[in-house]
Amino acid sequence: MKNRRLLFSALLGTVLLFFAGCQQYDDSQTGRIVVKITDAPFPIDLVEEANVTINKVEIRSEKEGDGYPFLTLFEGSREFNLLELRNGVTAELLDMEIPAGGYNLIRLYVDHAGISVKEHGSYSVKVPSGSQTGIKIFIEPSLIVAGGLTAEVLLDFSVDKSFILQGNMNTPAGIRGFIFKPVIRAVNNTASGMVEGHVMDADSVLLEDATVWMEKDSVLTTAYTDQEGYYAMPGIPGGLYSLSAVKEGFDTVTYTDIEVIEGNLTVQDFILETASE
C-alpha cells in the first residue's frame, strides 16, 4: 500500500506539472526544482545492496546567450542504496529554487559505488570518471521551470547494467569484482506517465520476483514484482510501448501497443501460464 500511495501522490504532482509546463515562463523569476532517484533493479534474489555516493549535481541551461551554462544544484555527500528504491519508491536528492527557464542536461558526480552480493560478500567498485568530470545525462524531454512553480526530474539508475560482473558467481573461480559503468535515465516527470500492475498465475496466485520490462525499439526499463506480485515503472515518456512479463517456470506474456499518456497512470496486469516441458 505504501508504494501505491507514493505512486498516486507522484501522479497528482505530474498532472499539475504538465499543465504548468504549457505556460510561458519569465526567466527573471525563479521556480523550484526537485531531483529524485529511483532504480530499475538488478535481480533482487542475488544482491543485498547496491550503493552509490553522490557528491555533486549540476544542470545545464538551454539559454543560448549565456553559453549554455551549468548551474550547481548540490554539493556534499549523499549515499543511496538503490535496492531500496523499487516499484515507484523514490528518494529525494535535492529541492531548491533556480532561475525559470529551460534545462536539458544533468551532470552527476558519483564519488563511490559498491555492491553486496548474497553469499559472496561486498565489493567496492571503482568509478571511472564520475567524481572528476561528472556523468552527463540528457533530460528527455527538456525540463521547463516556470516562475513560482515546481518541476521534477527523476534519475532512474539501472543496477544490472551499471554494475558489470567480472567472473561467474556460479563457478569455483567465483566473482572477480565489478566494473561500474553507470546507466541512468534523467526523466522530466512533467511529461511522463506511470505504469503499474500485478503478475499472477492461472490460479490468481500473485507471483513474487517476476520480471517485467518495457520496450520501444530497445528495453527502456525493467521492474521486479514484490511479495504482492506488484510492479511499478515511474517516469515513462508518453507513447506506445510493448510490455512483457516472465518468471522462471512460466511462459513469457507480451502486450503490444500499451499507451502511456503524460500525467496519467496506466495499469496492466499479467496472467502467466506454466511453461510446457
C-alpha positions in Angstrom: 0.0 0.0 0.0 2.9 2.3 0.7 4.1 2.0 -2.9 0.6 2.8 -4.2 0.2 5.9 -2.1 3.6 7.1 -3.3 2.7 6.5 -6.9 -0.7 8.3 -6.8 0.9 11.2 -4.9 3.6 11.5 -7.6 0.9 11.1 -10.3 -1.1 14.0 -9.0 2.1 16.2 -9.0 2.8 15.1 -12.5 -0.6 16.1 -13.7 -0.2 19.6 -12.2 3.3 20.0 -13.6 2.1 19.1 -17.1 -0.3 22.0 -17.2 2.2 24.3 -15.7 4.8 23.3 -18.3 2.4 24.6 -21.1 2.7 28.2 -19.7 5.2 30.8 -20.8 8.0 31.4 -18.4 9.8 34.6 -17.3 13.5 33.9 -16.7 13.7 36.9 -14.3 11.6 34.8 -11.9 12.6 31.6 -10.0 10.9 28.3 -9.7 11.7 25.1 -7.8 13.4 22.0 -9.0 13.2 18.7 -7.2 15.5 15.9 -8.2 14.7 12.3 -7.1 16.4 9.0 -7.5 14.9 5.6 -8.3 16.2 2.2 -9.6 15.3 -0.2 -12.3 16.8 -3.0 -10.2 19.2 -5.9 -10.5 17.6 -9.3 -9.7 16.9 -8.9 -6.0 17.4 -12.6 -5.2 21.2 -12.1 -5.9 22.0 -8.7 -4.5 21.7 -7.3 -0.9 22.8 -3.7 -1.5 23.8 -1.5 -4.4 25.1 1.8 -3.1 26.2 5.0 -4.8 27.5 8.1 -3.2 26.7 11.4 -5.0 28.8 14.5 -4.2 27.7 17.0 -6.8 24.8 17.7 -9.2 24.8 20.3 -12.0 22.1 21.2 -14.6 22.6 22.9 -18.0 20.5 25.8 -19.1 19.2 26.0 -22.7 19.6 29.8 -22.8 22.0 30.4 -25.7 23.0 33.9 -24.7 24.6 32.5 -21.6 26.7 29.9 -23.5 24.7 27.0 -22.1 26.0 27.4 -18.5 25.8 24.8 -15.8 24.2 25.6 -12.5 25.3 23.8 -9.4 22.3 22.2 -7.6 24.0 20.2 -4.9 27.4 19.8 -3.3 28.0 17.5 -0.4 27.8 13.7 0.1 24.6 11.6 -0.1 24.6 7.8 -0.2 21.7 5.8 -1.6 21.0 2.1 -1.5 19.4 1.7 -4.9 17.7 -1.6 -4.0 15.5 0.3 -1.5 14.1 2.4 -4.4 11.9 -0.1 -6.2 8.4 -0.1 -7.7 7.8 3.6 -7.7 9.6 4.4 -4.4 11.9 7.4 -4.8 14.5 9.2 -2.6 14.8 13.0 -2.8 18.3 14.2 -3.6 17.5 18.0 -3.6 14.8 20.6 -3.6 15.8 24.2 -4.4 14.9 27.4 -6.3 16.6 28.1 -9.6 16.1 30.6 -12.4 13.0 30.0 -14.5 13.8 28.6 -18.0 14.6 25.5 -20.0 17.2 22.9 -18.9 18.3 19.8 -20.9 21.2 18.0 -19.2 22.1 16.8 -15.7 25.8 16.3 -14.8 26.0 13.9 -11.9 29.2 13.3 -9.9 29.5 9.9 -8.2 32.2 9.7 -5.6 31.9 6.0 -4.7 29.9 2.9 -5.6 29.7 -0.5 -4.0 27.6 -3.7 -4.3 26.9 -6.5 -1.8 26.1 -9.9 -3.3 24.4 -12.6 -1.3 26.8 -15.4 -0.2 29.7 -13.6 -1.9 30.4 -10.5 0.2 30.8 -6.8 -0.6 32.7 -5.2 -3.4 33.9 -1.6 -3.7 33.7 -0.5 -7.3 36.0 2.0 -9.0 34.2 4.9 -10.5 35.9 5.6 -13.9 35.5 9.4 -14.1 32.2 10.2 -12.3 33.8 12.1 -9.4 36.0 14.2 -11.6 34.2 15.2 -14.8 30.7 14.0 -14.0 28.2 11.7 -15.7 26.3 13.6 -18.4 22.6 12.6 -18.6 20.2 14.3 -21.1 16.8 15.1 -19.7 14.1 13.7 -22.0 12.2 15.8 -22.9 13.8 19.1 -21.8 12.7 20.5 -18.4 10.8 23.8 -18.3 11.0 25.5 -14.8 8.2 28.1 -14.6 8.2 31.0 -12.2 6.6 30.2 -8.8 6.0 26.6 -9.7 7.8 23.2 -9.1 9.3 20.9 -11.7 10.6 17.4 -11.0 13.4 15.4 -12.5 13.7 11.6 -11.8 17.1 9.9 -12.1 16.5 6.3 -12.9 19.5 4.0 -12.2 19.7 0.6 -13.9 21.6 -1.5 -11.4 22.0 -4.6 -13.6 23.5 -2.5 -16.4 25.6 -0.2 -14.2 27.3 -2.9 -12.1 29.0 -5.3 -14.6 30.1 -8.7 -13.1 33.6 -9.8 -13.7 33.8 -13.6 -13.4 30.9 -16.0 -12.8 29.3 -16.4 -9.4 28.2 -20.0 -10.3 31.7 -21.3 -10.9 34.5 -22.2 -8.4 36.5 -19.2 -9.5 33.6 -17.1 -8.5 33.3 -13.3 -8.7 36.5 -11.3 -9.5 34.8 -8.0 -8.9 32.6 -5.5 -10.7 33.1 -2.6 -13.1 30.9 0.4 -12.6 29.6 1.9 -15.9 26.5 3.9 -14.8 23.4 3.7 -16.9 21.0 6.4 -15.8 17.8 7.9 -17.3 17.0 11.5 -16.5 13.2 11.8 -16.8 11.2 15.0 -17.0 8.3 14.0 -14.8 6.3 16.9 -16.2 6.0 15.0 -19.5 5.8 11.4 -18.3 3.3 8.8 -17.1 3.4 5.7 -14.9 2.8 2.0 -15.5 1.8 -0.4 -12.7 0.1 -3.7 -12.3 0.2 -7.3 -10.8 1.6 -10.5 -12.1 -0.2 -13.8 -11.2 -0.6 -17.4 -12.4 -3.6 -19.1 -13.9 -5.0 -19.7 -10.4 -4.7 -16.0 -9.5 -1.8 -16.6 -7.2 0.3 -13.5 -7.1 3.9 -14.1 -8.2 6.9 -12.6 -6.5 10.2 -11.8 -8.3 8.6 -11.9 -11.8 10.5 -9.7 -14.3 8.5 -7.0 -16.2 10.1 -4.9 -18.9 9.0 -2.2 -21.3 10.3 -1.8 -24.8 10.3 0.8 -27.6 12.9 -0.2 -30.1 15.0 -1.3 -27.1 14.4 -2.0 -23.4 13.5 1.2 -21.7 13.2 0.0 -18.1 12.8 -3.2 -16.0 11.0 -4.0 -12.8 10.6 -6.9 -10.4 7.4 -7.8 -8.6 7.3 -7.6 -4.8 5.7 -10.1 -2.4 2.2 -9.0 -3.5 3.1 -9.6 -7.2 3.1 -5.8 -7.7 5.4 -3.8 -10.0 5.6 -0.2 -11.0 7.5 1.8 -13.6 7.6 5.6 -13.0 8.9 8.2 -15.4 7.8 6.8 -18.7 7.6 9.3 -21.6 4.3 9.4 -23.4 3.9 7.0 -26.3 3.2 3.4 -27.4 5.2 0.5 -25.9 5.3 -3.3 -25.6 5.2 -4.6 -22.1 6.4 -8.2 -21.2 6.5 -10.3 -18.0 8.1 -13.7 -17.2 9.1 -15.8 -14.3 11.2 -19.0 -14.1 8.9 -21.9 -14.9 6.3 -19.8 -16.8 6.0 -18.6 -20.4 6.6 -15.0 -21.3 3.5 -12.9 -21.9 3.8 -9.7 -24.0 1.3 -6.9 -24.7 1.8 -4.6 -27.6 0.6 -1.0 -28.2 0.4 -0.2 -24.5 -0.3 3.6 -24.4 1.4 5.8 -21.8 -0.2 9.2 -21.5 1.6 12.2 -20.0 0.4 12.8 -16.4 -1.6 9.5 -16.3 -1.4 6.1 -14.7 -1.5 3.0 -17.0 -2.5 -0.3 -15.3 -1.5 -3.6 -16.9 -1.8 -6.9 -15.1 -0.4 -10.2 -16.3 -1.5 -13.8 -16.0 1.3 -16.2 -16.7 0.8 -19.8 -17.8 3.1 -22.6 -16.6 5.8 -23.4 -19.2 5.3 -26.6 -21.1 8.0 -29.1 -20.7 
